Amino acid sequence: MTATESTTEVQPAEQPVEAPVSLIPAALPLQPEDPPRVGEFWLRGRLGANAAGYLYTASDERGRNAVVALMTEGSADDASARDRFVIAVDGLPDDVVLAHNDEDDDDLALWAAFGPIRDDDGSSAAADERLLAERRGEDVLSAVLMDRVPQHGRRRGPDFRHYWEGRRRPGLFRIWPLPWPTALRPPSWAAIWFALATMLLISALALFLAWQLFKDSPPLDPPPVVPTPSGTVTVTVTPTTPPPNTESPTPGTTPNPTGTLPSPTETGPTNPGDKF
């Protein structure tokens, strides 16, 4: 009797599938009306916007990343909306509000920077910090817009709408020191140096062509008068003497070679009317 051995194939254990790391969503590029800088933060892109303000991703010179909330020109001109913005920012913990401008700046739009946010290293912690700062900015702008106020009673009548909701451009801002050239990136520096080199080349070419055109030109005759160091110029005038026994005739008379005065009949009519 023979025994048959059964062989079983051992399959390797399946590796656990790692969950994909949540990436920080990319911001939209800045528009021409967006400020390049507010306070000490350089704006990098748009994260969102509503009638109350804008959310930007930003960073400062020290490398701190933040989310900046900036009021629109319509909400910034409303005193009540400004008060709601200040109250909402003051209600947040001090360690999450990195910077903000003075509420007494009546001619400027209010803004606040929220963080801290670590650099985007592909980890979920960096994405969570970014989303949390963005959520804080949304809460502040929602407090200005009052779109999350709970409804009391039954809804009747038309919807409430702020009178300034149509003015959605970014509010007024002041930039000092000026953003150029601190905010320039390497491609911008390359473009500037290329433009300067081109202007210098064109200027040198223009000077060379002018020298080629005028190097063989004859000197001026008479030469130009060069003043003395005292500021005076000496000009020699050669007088011209009339020939002897000649007198310059008066207008309306013919010269008389004999030197005698002409008779009245030779000088023509004496009546002015007869000349025409």
Secondary structure, DSSP 8 states (H G I E B T S, - for coil): ---------------------------B---TTS-SEETTEEEEEEEEE-SSEEEEEEEETT--EEEEEEEBHHHHT-HHHHHHHHHHHHTS-TTTEEEE--TT-TTS--EEEEEEE----S-HHHHHHHHHHHHHHHHHHHHHHT-S----S---SS----TTTT--SB-----SS--TTTT--HHHHHHHHHHHHHHHHHHHHHHHHHHHHHTT----SS------TTS------------TT-----TT----TT-----TTTS--S-GGGG-
